[in-house]
Amino acid sequence: MPGAVEAQARWMGTYHSPFGDLPVRLCLDQLRLWERPPLSESRARVWILLGLAGVALRQRAFEDARTLLHNRNPREK
């Protein structure tokens, strides 16, 4: 994965980055765009999962956040 792509994923996945100040819907839309191959098959996918977990925490969806942090898709319950 190119360094610039991984840096962008890291920015979206870091809980205290300015990305987390954006509206929840916008964050979720952006993260979903990145949640596909080739990024979802690289080691950088952890940043997207962390970003999705952060959005779930902001929505008080604690079980979804737990699932994401265990690297499983909450839609596969």
BELMONOR-V480858 format. One line per field, one symbol per residue. psi: psi as a letter, one per 40 degrees, with the letter a starting at -180 (. if undefined). burial: # if it has 16 or more other ideal C-beta (glycine too) atoms within 10 Angstrom, else .. A space follows every 10 residues. Layout:
BEGIN
psi->???
burial->???
END
This chain:
BEGIN
psi->hidddddddd ddehdfidde eiiddddddd dddefiiede eieedddddd ddddddddef gdddddddee fiheef.
burial->.......### .##.....## ......##.# #..#....#. ...##.#### #######... ...##.##.. .......
END
